[in-house]
């Protein structure tokens, strides 16, 4: 049943969560799901989105790398 023109239809944002994440119960309302939603909405053809993806990658890898170097040193 299609809504009539005079009815207000609530806007629902598009979902960018992978199907596996949804099956695990993640949603944009939890931190891990929000991060996946954000990362899934990035468009690789846009320079600003690629820069954000690299910044996210560094933000997640750098602490692990520094911890690993501290353990070795």
ABEGO torsion letter per residue (X at the ends): XBBBAABBBBBBBBBABBAAAAAAGBBAABAAAAAAAAAAABBAABAAAAAAAAAAAAAAAAAAAAAAAAAAX
